[in-house]
């Protein structure tokens, strides 16, 4: 599964990274690919370039 997280607050982004790291440790059988963005414009351009992004969560 691919997870993309975008948050303009670095503190919140770090908390989310920590939660996903814990999730990965608990669920070793789940393959999790993550990308993090602090700039929504960069995320938007990547989505435009990669039409195959399955799920995008904006916080």
ChimeraX commands (.cxc) that place a marker at each C-alpha (Angstrom):
marker #1 position 0.00,0.00,0.00 radius 0.5
marker #1 position 1.23,3.50,-0.76 radius 0.5
marker #1 position 0.47,6.30,1.68 radius 0.5
marker #1 position 1.05,9.95,0.85 radius 0.5
marker #1 position 0.90,12.46,3.70 radius 0.5
marker #1 position 0.88,16.23,3.26 radius 0.5
marker #1 position 0.85,18.63,6.19 radius 0.5
marker #1 position 2.19,22.16,6.33 radius 0.5
marker #1 position 2.95,21.78,10.04 radius 0.5
marker #1 position 6.28,19.99,10.47 radius 0.5
marker #1 position 5.44,18.94,14.05 radius 0.5
marker #1 position 2.23,17.24,12.91 radius 0.5
marker #1 position 4.03,15.65,9.98 radius 0.5
marker #1 position 6.62,14.17,12.34 radius 0.5
marker #1 position 3.84,12.77,14.57 radius 0.5
marker #1 position 2.23,11.10,11.57 radius 0.5
marker #1 position 5.59,9.67,10.50 radius 0.5
marker #1 position 5.99,8.23,14.00 radius 0.5
marker #1 position 2.53,6.66,13.92 radius 0.5
marker #1 position 3.18,5.08,10.53 radius 0.5
marker #1 position 6.52,3.77,11.75 radius 0.5
marker #1 position 4.78,2.12,14.73 radius 0.5
marker #1 position 2.13,0.70,12.39 radius 0.5
marker #1 position 4.87,-0.74,10.18 radius 0.5
marker #1 position 6.56,-2.34,13.21 radius 0.5
marker #1 position 3.33,-3.94,14.44 radius 0.5
marker #1 position 2.13,-5.06,11.00 radius 0.5
marker #1 position 5.27,-6.53,9.48 radius 0.5
marker #1 position 3.21,-8.45,6.93 radius 0.5
marker #1 position 1.89,-5.22,5.40 radius 0.5
marker #1 position 4.08,-3.56,2.78 radius 0.5
marker #1 position 3.78,0.16,3.26 radius 0.5
marker #1 position 5.41,2.72,0.99 radius 0.5
marker #1 position 5.23,6.26,2.34 radius 0.5
marker #1 position 5.91,9.72,0.98 radius 0.5
marker #1 position 5.75,12.92,2.99 radius 0.5
marker #1 position 5.17,16.47,1.80 radius 0.5
marker #1 position 5.12,19.78,3.64 radius 0.5
marker #1 position 4.28,21.69,0.45 radius 0.5
marker #1 position 0.92,20.91,-1.14 radius 0.5
marker #1 position 2.03,22.41,-4.45 radius 0.5
marker #1 position 4.83,19.84,-4.74 radius 0.5
marker #1 position 2.37,17.07,-3.88 radius 0.5
marker #1 position -0.06,18.37,-6.51 radius 0.5
marker #1 position 2.64,18.35,-9.19 radius 0.5
marker #1 position 3.67,14.82,-8.27 radius 0.5
marker #1 position 0.08,13.63,-8.46 radius 0.5
marker #1 position -0.21,15.22,-11.89 radius 0.5
marker #1 position 2.96,13.42,-12.97 radius 0.5
marker #1 position 1.93,10.08,-11.45 radius 0.5
marker #1 position -1.62,9.35,-12.48 radius 0.5
marker #1 position -1.40,5.95,-10.75 radius 0.5
marker #1 position -1.46,7.23,-7.14 radius 0.5
marker #1 position -4.19,5.19,-5.46 radius 0.5
marker #1 position -4.97,7.02,-2.20 radius 0.5
marker #1 position -4.01,10.51,-1.12 radius 0.5
marker #1 position -4.79,11.90,2.33 radius 0.5
marker #1 position -4.46,15.62,2.94 radius 0.5
marker #1 position -4.39,16.78,6.55 radius 0.5
marker link #1:1,2 radius 0.2
marker link #1:2,3 radius 0.2
marker link #1:3,4 radius 0.2
marker link #1:4,5 radius 0.2
marker link #1:5,6 radius 0.2
marker link #1:6,7 radius 0.2
marker link #1:7,8 radius 0.2
marker link #1:8,9 radius 0.2
marker link #1:9,10 radius 0.2
marker link #1:10,11 radius 0.2
marker link #1:11,12 radius 0.2
marker link #1:12,13 radius 0.2
marker link #1:13,14 radius 0.2
marker link #1:14,15 radius 0.2
marker link #1:15,16 radius 0.2
marker link #1:16,17 radius 0.2
marker link #1:17,18 radius 0.2
marker link #1:18,19 radius 0.2
marker link #1:19,20 radius 0.2
marker link #1:20,21 radius 0.2
marker link #1:21,22 radius 0.2
marker link #1:22,23 radius 0.2
marker link #1:23,24 radius 0.2
marker link #1:24,25 radius 0.2
marker link #1:25,26 radius 0.2
marker link #1:26,27 radius 0.2
marker link #1:27,28 radius 0.2
marker link #1:28,29 radius 0.2
marker link #1:29,30 radius 0.2
marker link #1:30,31 radius 0.2
marker link #1:31,32 radius 0.2
marker link #1:32,33 radius 0.2
marker link #1:33,34 radius 0.2
marker link #1:34,35 radius 0.2
marker link #1:35,36 radius 0.2
marker link #1:36,37 radius 0.2
marker link #1:37,38 radius 0.2
marker link #1:38,39 radius 0.2
marker link #1:39,40 radius 0.2
marker link #1:40,41 radius 0.2
marker link #1:41,42 radius 0.2
marker link #1:42,43 radius 0.2
marker link #1:43,44 radius 0.2
marker link #1:44,45 radius 0.2
marker link #1:45,46 radius 0.2
marker link #1:46,47 radius 0.2
marker link #1:47,48 radius 0.2
marker link #1:48,49 radius 0.2
marker link #1:49,50 radius 0.2
marker link #1:50,51 radius 0.2
marker link #1:51,52 radius 0.2
marker link #1:52,53 radius 0.2
marker link #1:53,54 radius 0.2
marker link #1:54,55 radius 0.2
marker link #1:55,56 radius 0.2
marker link #1:56,57 radius 0.2
marker link #1:57,58 radius 0.2
marker link #1:58,59 radius 0.2
view
